[in-house]
Amino acid sequence: MKILVSLQLCLLFSLLFVVTINAQDEANYMSQLLKALTPTPSGWSNNTHHCNWTGIVCQSSQVVAIKLTQWYTP
């Protein structure tokens, strides 16, 4: 379980280091993140914009922070 969480955190940090990204790319990355997280965090769905997901912080419709501490503890 710890290895899975570590791998997921590596994915998250990789996403955060992307400097320039268009809206479609961001939506694709967030969709991939949604598929990678098990269990799926509540409030996360491909039916809603990722900026409305619990723990996702956006500014001007772009992700600036991802907070998963309520689901995954280190």
MARBA-3410 file (N, C-alpha, C, O; in Angstrom, 1 decimal):
74
0.8,-1.2,0.0,0.0,0.0,0.0,0.9,1.3,0.0,0.6,2.2,-0.7 ~ 1.9,1.3,0.8,2.8,2.4,0.9,3.5,2.7,-0.5,3.7,3.8,-0.9 ~ 3.9,1.6,-1.1,4.5,1.7,-2.4,3.5,2.4,-3.4,3.9,3.2,-4.2 ~ 2.3,1.9,-3.4,1.3,2.5,-4.3,1.1,3.9,-4.1,1.0,4.7,-5.0 ~ 1.0,4.3,-2.8,0.8,5.8,-2.5,2.0,6.5,-2.9,1.9,7.7,-3.4
3.2,6.0,-2.7,4.5,6.7,-3.1,4.5,6.9,-4.6,4.9,7.9,-5.1 ~ 4.1,5.9,-5.4,4.1,6.0,-6.8,3.0,7.1,-7.3,3.3,7.8,-8.2 ~ 1.9,7.1,-6.6,0.9,8.1,-6.9,1.4,9.5,-6.6,1.1,10.4,-7.4 ~ 2.1,9.6,-5.5,2.7,10.9,-5.2,3.7,11.4,-6.2,3.8,12.5,-6.5 ~ 4.5,10.4,-6.7,5.5,10.8,-7.7,4.8,11.3,-9.0,5.2,12.2,-9.6
3.7,10.7,-9.3,2.9,11.1,-10.4,2.4,12.5,-10.2,2.4,13.4,-11.1 ~ 1.9,12.8,-9.0,1.4,14.1,-8.7,2.5,15.2,-8.8,2.3,16.2,-9.4 ~ 3.7,14.9,-8.3,4.8,15.8,-8.3,5.2,16.0,-9.8,5.6,17.2,-10.2 ~ 5.2,15.0,-10.6,5.5,15.2,-12.0,4.5,16.1,-12.7,5.0,16.9,-13.5 ~ 3.3,16.0,-12.3,2.3,16.9,-12.9,2.5,18.3,-12.5,2.3,19.3,-13.3
3.0,18.5,-11.3,3.2,19.9,-10.8,4.3,20.6,-11.4,4.4,21.8,-11.4 ~ 5.3,19.9,-12.0,6.5,20.5,-12.6,6.3,20.8,-14.0,7.2,21.4,-14.7 ~ 5.1,20.6,-14.6,4.8,21.0,-15.9,4.6,22.5,-15.9,3.7,23.0,-15.3 ~ 5.5,23.2,-16.7,5.4,24.6,-16.6,4.3,25.2,-17.5,3.5,26.0,-17.0 ~ 4.3,24.8,-18.7,3.3,25.3,-19.7,2.4,24.1,-20.1,2.9,23.1,-20.6
1.1,24.3,-20.0,0.2,23.3,-20.4,-1.1,23.9,-20.8,-1.6,24.8,-20.2 ~ -1.7,23.3,-21.9,-2.9,23.9,-22.3,-4.1,23.2,-21.6,-3.9,22.2,-20.9 ~ -5.3,23.8,-21.7,-6.4,23.3,-21.0,-6.8,21.8,-21.3,-7.1,21.1,-20.4 ~ -6.6,21.4,-22.6,-7.0,20.0,-22.9,-5.9,19.1,-22.3,-6.3,18.0,-21.8 ~ -4.7,19.5,-22.4,-3.6,18.6,-21.8,-3.9,18.5,-20.3,-3.8,17.4,-19.7
-4.2,19.6,-19.6,-4.5,19.5,-18.2,-5.7,18.6,-17.9,-5.6,17.8,-17.0 ~ -6.7,18.7,-18.7,-7.9,17.8,-18.5,-7.5,16.4,-18.7,-7.9,15.5,-17.9 ~ -6.6,16.1,-19.6,-6.2,14.7,-19.9,-5.3,14.2,-18.7,-5.5,13.1,-18.2 ~ -4.4,15.0,-18.2,-3.6,14.7,-17.0,-4.5,14.4,-15.8,-4.2,13.4,-15.1 ~ -5.5,15.2,-15.6,-6.3,15.0,-14.4,-7.2,13.8,-14.6,-7.4,13.1,-13.6
-7.6,13.5,-15.8,-8.3,12.3,-16.0,-7.5,11.0,-15.8,-7.9,10.0,-15.2 ~ -6.2,11.1,-16.1,-5.2,10.0,-15.9,-5.0,9.9,-14.4,-4.9,8.7,-13.8 ~ -4.9,11.0,-13.7,-4.8,11.0,-12.2,-6.0,10.3,-11.6,-5.9,9.5,-10.7 ~ -7.2,10.7,-12.0,-8.4,10.1,-11.5,-8.4,8.6,-11.7,-8.8,7.9,-10.7 ~ -7.9,8.1,-12.8,-7.9,6.6,-13.0,-6.8,6.0,-12.2,-7.0,4.8,-11.8
-5.8,6.7,-11.9,-4.6,6.1,-11.1,-4.9,6.0,-9.6,-4.4,5.1,-9.0 ~ -5.8,6.8,-9.1,-6.0,6.8,-7.6,-7.0,5.7,-7.2,-8.1,5.7,-7.8 ~ -6.6,4.9,-6.3,-7.5,3.9,-5.8,-7.5,3.9,-4.3,-6.4,3.8,-3.7 ~ -8.6,4.1,-3.6,-9.9,4.3,-4.2,-10.0,5.7,-4.7,-9.3,6.6,-4.4 ~ -11.0,5.9,-5.6,-11.3,7.2,-6.2,-11.7,8.2,-5.1,-12.7,7.8,-4.4
-11.1,9.3,-5.0,-11.5,10.3,-4.0,-13.0,10.7,-4.2,-13.4,10.8,-5.4 ~ -13.7,10.8,-3.1,-15.1,11.2,-3.3,-15.2,12.6,-3.9,-14.4,13.5,-3.6 ~ -16.2,12.8,-4.8,-16.3,14.1,-5.4,-15.5,14.2,-6.7,-15.6,15.2,-7.4 ~ -14.8,13.2,-7.1,-14.0,13.2,-8.3,-14.7,12.4,-9.4,-15.1,11.2,-9.1 ~ -15.0,13.0,-10.5,-15.7,12.3,-11.6,-15.3,13.0,-12.9,-15.1,14.2,-13.0
-15.2,12.2,-14.0,-15.0,12.7,-15.3,-16.3,13.5,-15.8,-16.2,14.2,-16.8 ~ -17.4,13.4,-15.0,-18.6,14.2,-15.4,-18.6,15.6,-14.9,-19.4,16.4,-15.3 ~ -17.6,16.0,-14.1,-17.5,17.3,-13.6,-16.1,17.9,-13.9,-15.1,17.1,-14.0 ~ -16.0,19.2,-14.0,-14.7,19.8,-14.3,-13.7,19.5,-13.1,-14.2,19.6,-12.0 ~ -12.5,19.2,-13.4,-11.6,18.9,-12.3,-11.3,20.0,-11.3,-10.9,19.7,-10.2
-11.5,21.2,-11.7,-11.4,22.3,-10.8,-12.5,22.3,-9.7,-12.4,23.0,-8.7 ~ -13.5,21.5,-9.9,-14.6,21.3,-8.9,-14.4,20.1,-8.0,-15.2,19.9,-7.1 ~ -13.3,19.4,-8.2,-13.1,18.2,-7.4,-12.6,18.6,-6.1,-11.8,19.6,-5.9 ~ -13.0,17.8,-5.0,-12.5,18.1,-3.7,-11.0,17.9,-3.6,-10.4,17.0,-4.1 ~ -10.3,18.9,-3.1,-8.8,18.9,-2.9,-8.1,19.5,-4.1,-6.8,19.6,-4.0
-8.7,19.8,-5.2,-8.1,20.5,-6.3,-8.3,22.0,-6.2,-9.4,22.5,-6.1 ~ -7.2,22.7,-6.2,-7.2,24.1,-6.1,-6.8,24.7,-7.5,-5.8,24.4,-8.0 ~ -7.7,25.6,-8.0,-7.5,26.2,-9.3,-7.5,27.7,-9.2,-8.2,28.3,-8.4 ~ -6.8,28.3,-10.1,-6.9,29.8,-10.4,-7.0,30.0,-11.9,-6.2,29.4,-12.6 ~ -8.0,30.7,-12.3,-8.2,31.0,-13.7,-8.4,29.7,-14.4,-7.9,29.5,-15.5
-9.1,28.7,-13.8,-9.4,27.4,-14.4,-8.2,26.6,-14.7,-8.2,25.6,-15.5 ~ -7.1,26.8,-14.0,-5.9,26.0,-14.0,-5.5,25.5,-12.7,-5.6,26.2,-11.7 ~ -5.1,24.2,-12.6,-4.7,23.6,-11.3,-3.4,24.3,-10.8,-2.4,24.4,-11.5 ~ -3.5,24.7,-9.5,-2.3,25.3,-8.9,-1.9,24.4,-7.7,-0.8,24.6,-7.2 ~ -2.8,23.6,-7.2,-2.5,22.7,-6.1,-3.4,21.5,-6.1,-4.5,21.5,-6.5
-2.8,20.4,-5.6,-3.6,19.1,-5.4,-3.4,18.7,-3.9,-2.2,18.4,-3.5 ~ -4.4,18.6,-3.2,-4.4,18.3,-1.8,-5.1,16.9,-1.5,-6.3,16.9,-1.6 ~ -4.3,15.9,-1.3,-4.9,14.6,-1.1,-4.7,14.1,0.3,-5.0,12.9,0.6 ~ -4.3,14.9,1.2,-4.1,14.5,2.6,-5.3,13.9,3.3,-5.1,13.1,4.2 ~ -6.5,14.3,2.9,-7.7,13.8,3.5,-7.9,12.3,3.1,-8.7,11.7,3.8
-7.3,11.9,2.1,-7.5,10.5,1.6,-6.3,9.6,1.9,-6.4,8.4,2.2 ~ -5.1,10.2,1.7,-3.9,9.4,1.8,-2.9,10.1,2.8,-2.6,11.2,2.7 ~ -2.6,9.3,3.9,-1.6,9.9,4.8,-0.3,9.3,4.6,-0.1,8.1,4.3 ~ 0.8,10.1,4.7,2.1,9.6,4.5,2.6,8.5,5.5,3.7,8.0,5.4
END
